Amino acid sequence: MMVINPHPFPNRIRFSLPLLNRSITTRGGGGGGGGSSCSAFNCRSVSSFISFTWDDVVQASQPDHAPNDSSDLSGFFENIKYCNRGSSEIKSEFIPLVIEDQIVGYIHNGFFYDYLRRFKDVFVFVPSDSRFGTNVTLNKTLSTPEERTRVVGRVIKSLAEEEKELIPGIRNELYPVKRSFGSPPYFSLERAAAPYFGIKAYGVQMNGFVERDGKKFLWIGKRSPLKQTFPGMLDNLVAGGLPHGMSCVANLIKECEEEAGIPLSLSNQAMSVGAVSYVDVDGYRYKRDVLFCYDLELPGDFIPKNQDGEVESFKLIPVENVANVIRRTCFFKPNCSLVILDFLFRHGYIRPECLGYLDLLQSLRSGDFS
């Protein structure tokens, strides 16, 4: 089994790899028509379409594709950094969302003043509070989770109709708004709007792997170009947000069937292996996600078949080659890189002999799991 080689860890992360420096063509991106070019990891955005083929992926994955590549950990650090954007100064622009004396989210002051403030029968601005300082709460007349869900849902629908690119990816799927995982929800919120209210969101992702002659391979999906979020990008075999009222296991089994045609006889063998989390601040979005990770070893003759139209195609790739793609390109949906990076640690592809090992591990595990 190939592992990431030990190397002198640079004081400053630099990229000299062809795919990190080359321009990537994108379409969309929330602002209107036309295409644009970008490079490195910054080309990934929620709605932009990145044009590349499986041939590009295979080429980038080859050990000899970048002869000056020292197989260092820099690209992995950059992926973690990308998923955790936002300085403390930027985060100070967000106001706590307080429900029943609990902080359940964060709203950008610009988003509140430009869009939410006019809904005075729903949102209440509290200029000063002895416990929370400046904050936003819901009108006290909205006393039940059902009332809050219904009324806030009307606001989201109104904003989406008024300005289509404001909250992209509306899918009529509700996320619970709660203090912590497992606690009762205060109300439920449209999934696409979750980052705009800074609520803690949860999801499941599964590494589907095959072992042949002592070598591991990962099944990788390529998202449909019609997906509203991260169209055309690489993805884990199975992944999905955790909607209101559904357990992790039930959601994983559902996603296994819908995304890859994995029958219950196989999906119920998936192993829970931990979680990763990240906090990404971008414009009005304060994305606080926890992803529950699963591994499933699949039979050598299993071929995934998408059932819901959200995956364009699949490819079985050696694990070390998948690692190369993550390190060298921006082809993966950003949070998938974290889940696969966790897999690389657990399965011994990144070892303590690599200088920077503990720093990378700490960066991966330093998120907020509450």
C-alpha positions in Angstrom: 0.0 0.0 0.0 1.3 3.4 -1.0 1.3 6.0 1.8 1.9 9.7 1.8 5.7 10.1 2.0 7.5 11.9 4.8 8.9 15.2 3.8 10.3 18.5 5.2 7.1 20.5 6.0 7.4 24.0 4.5 6.9 27.1 6.7 4.6 28.5 4.1 2.2 26.5 2.0 3.0 26.9 -1.7 1.6 25.1 -4.8 3.6 24.2 -7.8 1.3 21.6 -9.2 -0.1 21.9 -12.7 -3.7 21.5 -11.6 -3.5 23.9 -8.8 -2.1 26.6 -11.0 -4.2 26.0 -14.2 -7.3 28.0 -14.8 -10.6 26.2 -14.3 -13.7 27.2 -16.3 -16.8 27.8 -14.3 -20.4 28.6 -15.2 -23.0 30.4 -13.0 -21.9 31.4 -9.5 -24.9 33.4 -8.3 -24.2 36.6 -10.2 -25.6 36.1 -13.6 -24.5 34.9 -17.0 -21.2 34.2 -18.5 -18.2 32.1 -17.4 -15.2 32.9 -15.4 -11.9 31.4 -14.6 -10.2 30.7 -11.3 -7.5 28.6 -9.8 -6.5 26.5 -6.8 -9.2 25.9 -4.2 -10.9 29.2 -4.5 -12.7 28.2 -7.7 -15.2 26.1 -5.7 -18.5 27.9 -5.0 -22.0 26.7 -4.1 -23.6 27.1 -7.5 -20.7 27.4 -10.0 -20.3 24.6 -12.5 -16.6 23.4 -12.8 -15.9 21.7 -16.1 -13.7 18.7 -16.0 -13.9 15.0 -17.1 -13.0 11.7 -15.5 -9.9 11.7 -17.8 -8.8 14.9 -16.0 -9.4 13.2 -12.7 -7.4 10.1 -13.7 -4.6 12.2 -15.1 -4.4 14.3 -11.9 -4.4 11.2 -9.7 -1.4 9.6 -11.3 1.8 9.5 -9.1 3.9 10.7 -12.0 1.5 13.4 -13.1 3.5 16.1 -11.2 7.1 15.1 -11.1 8.0 18.0 -8.7 5.3 16.9 -6.3 7.0 15.8 -3.0 3.7 14.1 -1.9 3.5 16.6 1.0 0.5 17.4 3.1 0.0 21.0 1.9 -3.0 20.3 -0.3 -4.8 18.6 2.6 -4.2 21.7 4.8 -5.6 23.9 2.1 -8.7 21.8 1.9 -9.3 22.1 5.6 -8.6 25.8 5.5 -11.1 26.3 2.6 -13.8 24.6 4.6 -13.1 26.8 7.6 -13.0 30.3 6.0 -13.7 33.4 8.0 -11.6 35.4 10.4 -12.8 36.5 13.9 -13.3 40.0 12.4 -15.7 38.7 9.8 -17.5 36.5 12.3 -18.1 39.6 14.5 -20.4 40.8 11.7 -22.9 38.1 12.7 -25.6 38.6 15.4 -26.7 35.7 17.6 -30.1 34.1 16.9 -31.6 33.5 20.3 -34.7 31.2 20.9 -35.9 30.5 24.4 -32.7 31.9 26.0 -30.5 29.7 23.9 -28.2 30.7 21.0 -29.3 28.5 18.1 -27.6 30.4 15.2 -26.0 33.5 13.8 -27.4 36.0 11.3 -25.2 38.5 9.4 -26.2 42.1 10.3 -26.4 43.0 6.6 -28.7 40.1 5.9 -30.9 41.2 8.8 -31.1 44.9 7.9 -31.4 44.3 4.2 -33.9 41.4 4.2 -35.3 40.3 7.6 -35.9 43.6 9.4 -39.0 44.4 7.5 -40.7 41.2 8.8 -41.4 42.8 12.1 -44.1 40.4 13.1 -41.5 37.6 12.8 -38.1 38.8 13.7 -37.3 41.1 16.7 -34.0 43.0 17.0 -32.7 43.2 20.6 -30.1 46.0 20.7 -28.8 45.1 24.2 -29.2 42.1 26.4 -27.4 41.4 29.7 -26.7 37.8 28.7 -26.4 37.8 24.9 -25.7 41.4 24.0 -27.1 42.5 20.6 -29.2 39.6 19.2 -32.1 38.6 17.0 -35.0 36.6 18.3 -38.5 35.5 17.1 -41.7 37.3 18.0 -43.0 36.0 21.3 -46.4 35.3 19.8 -44.7 32.5 17.9 -44.7 30.1 20.8 -44.7 26.6 19.2 -42.2 24.9 16.9 -45.0 24.4 14.3 -45.9 28.2 14.3 -42.3 29.2 14.0 -41.7 26.7 11.2 -44.7 27.9 9.2 -44.1 31.6 9.6 -40.3 31.6 9.0 -40.9 29.3 6.0 -43.2 32.0 4.5 -40.4 34.5 4.9 -37.9 32.3 3.2 -40.3 31.6 0.3 -41.0 35.3 0.0 -37.2 36.2 -0.2 -36.5 33.4 -2.6 -39.3 34.6 -5.0 -38.1 38.2 -4.6 -34.4 37.6 -5.4 -33.7 34.2 -6.9 -30.0 34.2 -6.3 -30.2 35.3 -2.7 -30.8 31.8 -1.3 -29.9 29.3 -4.0 -30.9 25.6 -3.9 -34.4 25.8 -2.3 -35.5 22.2 -2.0 -38.4 22.1 0.4 -36.5 20.0 2.9 -36.5 21.0 6.6 -33.6 21.1 9.0 -34.2 21.1 12.7 -33.1 24.3 14.6 -31.9 23.2 18.0 -29.3 23.9 20.7 -27.3 20.7 20.2 -27.5 17.3 18.5 -30.3 15.2 20.1 -32.0 18.1 21.8 -35.7 19.0 20.9 -36.0 21.4 18.0 -37.3 25.0 18.5 -38.5 25.0 14.9 -37.5 23.7 11.4 -36.0 25.7 8.6 -35.6 25.2 4.9 -32.3 23.4 4.3 -31.0 25.9 1.8 -31.5 28.8 4.3 -29.7 27.1 7.1 -26.3 28.9 6.5 -28.1 32.2 6.4 -29.4 31.7 9.9 -26.1 30.1 11.1 -27.8 27.0 12.6 -25.9 23.8 13.4 -26.6 21.4 10.6 -25.9 17.7 10.4 -25.4 15.1 7.7 -24.1 11.7 6.9 -21.3 10.7 4.4 -20.1 7.2 3.6 -16.9 6.0 2.1 -17.7 3.0 -0.1 -14.6 1.0 -0.7 -13.5 -2.3 -2.3 -10.4 -4.3 -1.5 -8.6 -6.3 -4.2 -5.4 -8.2 -3.7 -4.7 -6.2 -0.5 -5.3 -2.8 -2.2 -8.2 -0.5 -1.4 -10.3 1.4 -3.9 -12.9 4.1 -3.3 -16.1 4.5 -5.3 -16.3 8.2 -6.2 -19.4 9.9 -7.6 -19.6 12.9 -10.0 -22.5 15.1 -9.2 -25.1 15.9 -11.8 -24.4 19.2 -13.7 -28.0 20.0 -12.9 -27.5 20.0 -9.1 -28.3 23.3 -7.5 -25.3 23.1 -5.3 -21.7 22.1 -6.4 -22.9 20.9 -9.8 -20.5 18.5 -11.6 -18.1 18.1 -8.7 -16.7 14.9 -7.2 -18.5 13.5 -4.2 -18.5 10.6 -1.8 -20.3 7.5 -2.9 -23.2 8.4 -0.5 -23.9 11.6 1.3 -26.9 13.5 2.5 -28.1 16.1 5.0 -29.9 15.0 8.1 -33.5 16.2 7.8 -35.9 16.8 10.6 -37.3 13.6 12.3 -34.8 11.1 10.8 -32.0 9.2 12.5 -28.5 9.0 11.0 -28.9 5.2 10.2 -32.3 5.7 8.6 -31.0 8.6 6.5 -27.9 6.7 5.5 -29.9 3.7 4.3 -32.2 6.0 2.3 -29.3 7.8 0.7 -27.6 4.5 -0.1 -30.6 3.4 -2.1 -31.3 6.7 -3.8 -27.8 7.8 -4.7 -26.0 4.5 -5.4 -28.6 1.7 -5.6 -27.1 0.0 -2.5 -29.6 -2.5 -1.1 -30.5 -2.8 2.5 -28.6 -6.1 2.8 -25.4 -4.1 2.2 -26.2 -0.7 3.6 -27.0 -2.1 7.0 -23.4 -3.3 7.3 -22.0 0.3 7.1 -19.9 1.1 10.1 -20.1 4.3 12.0 -16.5 5.6 12.3 -16.8 9.1 13.9 -17.5 12.6 12.7 -15.9 15.7 11.2 -17.1 19.3 11.5 -16.3 22.7 10.1 -17.3 26.4 10.2 -17.3 28.2 7.0 -18.2 32.0 6.8 -18.8 33.3 3.3 -20.7 36.5 2.8 -24.1 36.2 4.5 -23.6 32.5 5.1 -22.4 31.1 8.4 -22.2 27.3 7.8 -21.8 25.2 10.9 -21.9 21.5 9.9 -21.2 18.2 11.5 -20.8 15.2 9.2 -21.2 11.7 10.7 -18.8 9.4 8.8 -19.4 5.8 7.8 -17.4 3.1 6.0 -18.8 0.3 4.0 -16.7 -2.4 2.3 -18.5 -3.4 -0.8 -18.3 -6.7 -2.8 -15.8 -6.6 -5.6 -18.5 -7.0 -8.3 -20.8 -4.3 -6.9 -21.5 -1.5 -9.4 -23.3 1.6 -8.0 -26.4 2.8 -10.0 -27.9 6.2 -9.2 -31.6 6.2 -8.7 -32.5 9.9 -8.1 -30.8 11.7 -11.0 -28.4 13.5 -8.7 -25.2 11.7 -9.7 -24.0 11.7 -13.3 -21.6 8.7 -13.0 -19.3 6.8 -10.7 -15.7 5.6 -10.9 -13.7 3.2 -8.8 -10.3 4.7 -8.0 -7.3 3.5 -5.9 -7.3 5.3 -2.5 -3.9 6.8 -2.9 -5.0 8.2 -6.3 -8.0 9.8 -4.6 -5.7 11.3 -2.1 -3.7 12.8 -5.0 -6.8 14.4 -6.5 -7.7 16.0 -3.2 -4.2 17.4 -2.7 -3.8 18.6 -6.3 -7.1 19.9 -7.5 -10.4 21.6 -6.6 -12.5 18.8 -8.2 -14.1 17.6 -5.0 -17.1 19.1 -3.2 -15.2 20.8 -0.3 -16.6 18.9 2.7 -16.1 15.5 1.0 -12.4 16.1 1.2 -12.6 16.2 5.0 -14.5 12.9 5.2 -12.0 11.2 2.8 -9.1 12.8 4.7 -10.4 11.2 7.9 -10.5 7.9 5.9 -6.9 8.3 4.9 -5.8 8.7 8.5 -7.8 5.8 9.8 -6.7 3.4 7.1 -3.0 4.3 7.4 -2.5 6.3 4.2 -1.2 9.2 6.2 1.3 8.1 8.9 3.0 9.7 11.8 6.3 9.6 9.9 4.9 12.5 7.7 6.2 15.8 9.0 3.1 17.8 9.8 1.0 14.7 10.7 -0.1 15.9 14.1 -0.8 19.5 12.8 -2.9 18.1 10.1 -4.8 15.7 12.4 -5.4 18.5 14.9 -6.7 20.8 12.1 -9.1 18.1 11.0 -10.4 17.4 14.5 -10.5 20.9 15.8 -14.1 21.6 14.9 -17.1 22.3 17.1 -19.1 19.1 17.6 -21.6 20.4 20.2 
